[in-house]
């Protein structure tokens, strides 16, 4: 079956990257909160990827458009600075190592000035790769992996179909770091619902402490129609926390997570309030900001629902 190019879903920090699809969908398609739930993972042929890289070269060096190349390729290339590439889709690190190595080597050959290649990775992806394989990818400029942790609470992780437990999350995170790959991880505020809110936040702080990533971010649960968690909410089997309670969880995470040197942010559009800073250096300031907004207790000070997004 012909590979169908996925839409562009990327971390905010990859806004200036070229988006090169290796896969579509996600191998871990059982997360009950995720739009990839039930998606079919498809692998793109190496030759097809190389043809796109060749088309990139023709455009960058000579301004040539090929009629067989999708318009989105040229739309992205117009503003591309040739410094960064982000490999799609939901977990491109699942791509078989020999093929992934071949693609990245070809990318480096054609664009030797590349500074960094980024990728989404599930914890399972990291655990499946050997440490030597990850180190080889790092030598080929795979510089950052974005990994969804979601929670550190084993009960929550099991309920949402994450497919790994707290210990495996820590193992995967530490393995990526040991390979020299910068790690950016995310947790999801509200994923434990009302009943599990406090435990979810504390366990999220604990798993972040144990992984000790270079970057960490908090998102706030946004229910996606058609997913199992959305249906559970509709049926009254899952209770959403309030916007102010999401800030209480955020405060608990900032307060209880201990990092060596981490940039922590809740700037994502799903969040009701944004804080950012280096931890531990900015912990006191960030906590003061959150305490001040919580003390006022005014929902009008938070991001309105119509401005929230995935």
C-alpha positions in Angstrom: 0.0 0.0 0.0 1.3 3.5 -0.9 2.5 5.5 2.1 0.2 8.3 3.0 1.9 11.4 4.3 0.8 12.3 7.8 -0.2 15.7 8.9 2.4 17.8 10.7 2.3 17.2 14.5 5.5 18.5 16.1 6.9 19.8 19.4 6.8 23.6 19.7 10.6 23.8 19.7 10.7 22.2 16.3 8.9 25.1 14.6 11.9 25.9 12.3 12.6 22.3 11.4 12.0 20.4 8.1 9.4 17.7 8.8 10.5 14.4 7.2 8.0 11.5 7.5 9.4 8.0 8.1 6.2 6.5 9.5 2.6 7.4 9.9 0.5 6.6 13.0 2.0 5.3 16.2 3.1 1.8 17.2 1.7 2.3 20.7 -1.9 3.0 19.6 -3.6 2.0 22.8 -3.4 5.2 24.8 -7.0 6.0 25.7 -6.5 9.8 25.7 -4.6 10.1 22.4 -5.8 11.0 18.9 -3.5 8.2 17.6 -5.6 5.6 19.4 -6.3 2.7 17.1 -4.2 4.2 14.3 -2.3 1.8 12.0 1.4 2.2 11.9 2.8 2.4 8.4 6.4 2.4 7.4 7.8 4.4 4.5 10.2 2.8 2.1 13.8 4.1 2.4 14.0 4.8 -1.4 10.9 7.0 -1.1 12.4 8.9 1.7 15.7 9.4 -0.2 13.7 10.7 -3.2 12.2 13.4 -0.9 15.7 14.3 0.4 16.9 14.6 -3.2 13.9 16.9 -4.0 14.9 19.0 -1.0 18.4 19.4 -2.4 17.1 20.4 -5.8 14.9 23.0 -4.3 17.4 24.4 -1.8 20.3 24.5 -4.3 18.5 25.3 -7.5 15.0 26.4 -6.7 13.6 23.4 -8.7 10.1 22.2 -8.1 9.2 18.6 -9.0 5.6 18.0 -10.0 5.5 14.6 -8.3 6.5 16.1 -4.9 3.7 17.2 -2.5 3.2 21.0 -2.2 3.7 20.7 1.6 7.4 19.9 1.0 8.0 23.2 -0.8 5.8 25.1 1.7 8.1 24.0 4.5 11.3 24.4 2.6 10.5 28.1 1.9 11.3 29.0 5.4 13.7 26.2 6.3 17.1 27.3 7.6 18.8 23.9 6.9 19.8 23.5 10.6 17.2 21.1 11.9 15.1 18.2 10.7 12.3 16.5 12.7 11.5 12.9 11.8 7.8 12.1 11.7 5.4 10.7 12.8 4.1 9.8 16.3 7.1 7.6 17.2 9.5 7.5 14.2 12.1 5.9 16.5 10.2 2.7 15.9 11.7 2.6 12.4 14.0 -0.4 12.1 17.6 0.6 13.1 19.4 -0.3 9.9 17.0 1.7 7.8 16.9 4.6 10.2 20.7 4.7 10.2 20.7 4.6 6.4 18.2 7.5 6.1 20.0 9.7 8.6 23.4 9.0 7.0 21.9 10.1 3.6 20.3 13.2 5.2 23.7 14.1 6.6 25.4 13.5 3.3 23.1 15.7 1.4 22.9 18.4 4.2 26.3 18.3 6.0 25.5 21.6 7.8 22.6 20.0 9.8 23.0 20.8 13.5 20.3 18.5 15.0 17.8 15.9 14.1 14.8 15.4 16.4 12.3 12.6 16.9 9.2 11.5 18.8 9.9 8.3 20.8 7.8 6.1 22.9 9.5 4.6 26.0 9.0 1.2 24.2 11.0 2.6 21.2 13.9 3.5 23.4 13.9 0.2 25.2 13.8 -1.8 22.0 17.0 -0.1 20.7 20.3 -1.1 22.1 22.5 1.4 23.8 25.1 1.1 21.0 22.3 1.7 18.4 21.2 4.8 20.2 24.8 6.1 20.5 25.3 5.5 16.8 22.2 7.6 16.1 23.5 10.3 18.4 26.8 10.4 16.4 24.7 10.9 13.3 23.2 14.1 14.9 20.0 12.6 16.4 20.3 15.1 19.2 16.9 15.2 20.9 14.1 12.7 21.6 10.6 13.8 22.7 9.0 11.2 25.0 5.6 11.2 26.6 5.8 10.2 30.2 2.2 11.2 31.0 2.2 10.0 34.6 4.4 8.2 37.1 1.4 6.5 38.7 1.3 2.8 37.7 -2.5 2.7 38.2 -3.0 5.7 35.8 -0.5 4.3 33.3 -2.4 1.0 33.2 -5.8 2.6 33.0 -4.8 4.8 30.0 -3.1 2.0 28.1 0.4 3.5 28.2 2.0 0.0 27.9 4.8 0.7 30.3 5.1 1.2 34.1 6.9 3.7 36.2 10.1 1.7 36.3 10.2 1.2 32.5 9.7 5.0 32.0 12.7 5.7 34.2 14.7 3.0 32.4 13.9 4.4 29.0 14.7 8.0 30.0 18.0 7.1 31.5 19.0 5.0 28.6 18.4 7.8 26.1 20.4 10.2 28.3 23.2 7.6 28.6 23.4 7.5 24.9 23.9 11.3 24.9 20.5 12.1 23.4 18.9 15.2 24.9 15.6 14.2 26.4 12.4 16.3 26.4 9.5 14.7 28.4 5.9 15.6 29.0 3.4 14.8 31.7 -0.3 15.4 31.4 -2.1 17.3 34.1 -5.5 15.9 35.0 -4.8 12.4 33.6 -5.6 10.8 36.9 -9.1 12.4 37.1 -10.5 13.9 40.2 -10.1 10.8 42.3 -6.4 10.2 41.5 -5.3 13.8 41.1 -2.9 14.2 44.1 -1.3 10.8 43.6 -0.9 11.4 39.9 0.8 14.7 40.4 3.2 13.4 43.1 4.1 10.3 41.1 4.6 12.5 38.0 7.1 14.6 40.1 8.8 11.4 41.2 9.2 9.9 37.8 10.6 13.3 36.5 13.0 13.3 39.4 14.2 9.8 38.6 14.6 10.5 34.8 16.1 14.0 35.4 15.6 15.2 31.8 17.1 18.3 30.2 13.6 19.5 29.3 10.2 18.8 30.8 6.8 20.1 30.0 3.3 19.9 31.4 0.2 19.6 29.2 -3.3 19.6 30.4 -5.7 16.8 29.5 -7.8 17.7 26.5 -10.4 15.1 25.7 -10.4 14.0 22.1 -13.8 12.9 20.7 -13.7 9.3 19.6 -11.1 8.1 22.1 -12.0 5.7 24.9 -11.3 8.3 27.6 -13.7 10.7 26.0 -16.3 8.0 26.0 -15.6 7.2 29.7 -16.1 10.9 30.5 -19.4 11.0 28.5 -20.6 7.9 30.4 -19.7 9.4 33.8 -16.8 7.0 34.4 -14.1 9.7 34.4 -14.2 13.0 36.1 -12.3 16.0 34.8 -10.5 18.1 37.2 -11.2 21.9 37.2 -8.8 24.4 35.6 -7.7 25.6 39.0 -7.1 22.1 40.1 -4.8 21.6 37.1 -2.7 24.4 38.5 -2.7 22.7 41.9 -1.3 19.6 40.2 1.3 21.8 38.3 2.3 23.4 41.6 2.8 19.9 43.2 5.0 18.8 40.3 7.2 21.9 40.4 7.4 21.7 44.2 8.2 18.0 44.4 10.4 17.3 41.4 14.1 17.6 41.9 16.2 18.2 38.8 19.9 18.7 38.2 19.4 21.2 35.4 16.1 21.2 33.6 14.1 23.7 31.6 10.5 23.2 32.7 7.5 24.8 31.0 3.8 24.8 30.9 3.6 27.0 27.9 1.7 24.5 25.8 -1.6 25.7 24.4 -3.5 23.0 26.3 -2.6 24.6 29.7 -4.8 27.1 31.6 -1.8 29.0 32.9 1.9 29.2 31.8 5.0 29.2 33.8 8.5 28.5 32.7 12.0 28.5 34.0 15.1 26.6 34.9 14.8 24.1 37.8 16.0 24.1 40.4 17.2 27.7 40.0 13.7 29.2 39.3 11.7 27.0 41.5 10.9 29.6 44.2 9.8 32.2 41.5 7.6 29.7 39.7 5.9 28.5 42.9 5.2 32.1 43.9 3.5 32.7 40.5 1.4 29.6 40.9 0.5 30.4 44.5 -0.5 33.9 43.6 -2.9 32.8 40.9 -4.3 30.1 43.0 -4.9 32.5 45.9 -7.0 34.7 43.7 -9.0 31.7 42.6 -10.4 33.7 39.6 -11.1 31.5 36.5 -11.1 34.7 34.4 -7.3 34.9 34.9 -6.8 31.6 33.1 -6.7 30.8 29.4 -10.3 30.4 28.2 -11.4 27.1 26.7 -11.7 28.5 23.2 -8.0 29.4 23.2 -6.9 26.0 24.4 -5.6 23.5 21.9 -3.6 20.4 21.3 
